[in-house]
Amino acid sequence: MADSEEAAKAFEIADATPADAEAVLAVKDQAWREAYAHLLPAEYLAGPMDGGPERTERWRGYLTPDGARRFALVHRGGRVVGFAGAGPALDEDCPAPLQLYTAYVLAEMYGTGAAHAVVERVLGEQPALLWVFEDNPRARAFYAKLGFVPDGARQLAEFRGRFVSEIRMVREPPPPR
């Protein structure tokens, strides 16, 4: 690989802190615009997607280390270009003790290994579950590479009057070595 190609793929993974909330939200909004234009209303994607000014404070709370949740960032060229977060499973019928709450990288990072590295940072090899939009073949294929399989559970998420189907995917523990 040429040096310029190697440099283009270089990234670092670091634990997130409350001070990273604005950068995380900027990545989340851009990643949603890049990945979900076919699923969500344009007016929803045009602005801050999950609330008003209080959302930064809410995310500062999410990113505060509490021993149960873990968030990590992807850095490239001095800026945040991805993130992931995991913690205790939220489902009532918990098929796994850990849940991947969120995982996004910007389109410029597709194929670099950054998404895999940041998810690995927050999950390790532990059994886990996640929810993903059913009509999101790229994400579903990515999660399948990480060992996640659909378990048959479905739910609907509403975004300004549009309902989008989500499926649950579960990863079993790796076999003993």
Disulfide bonds with the S-S distance in Angstrom:
none
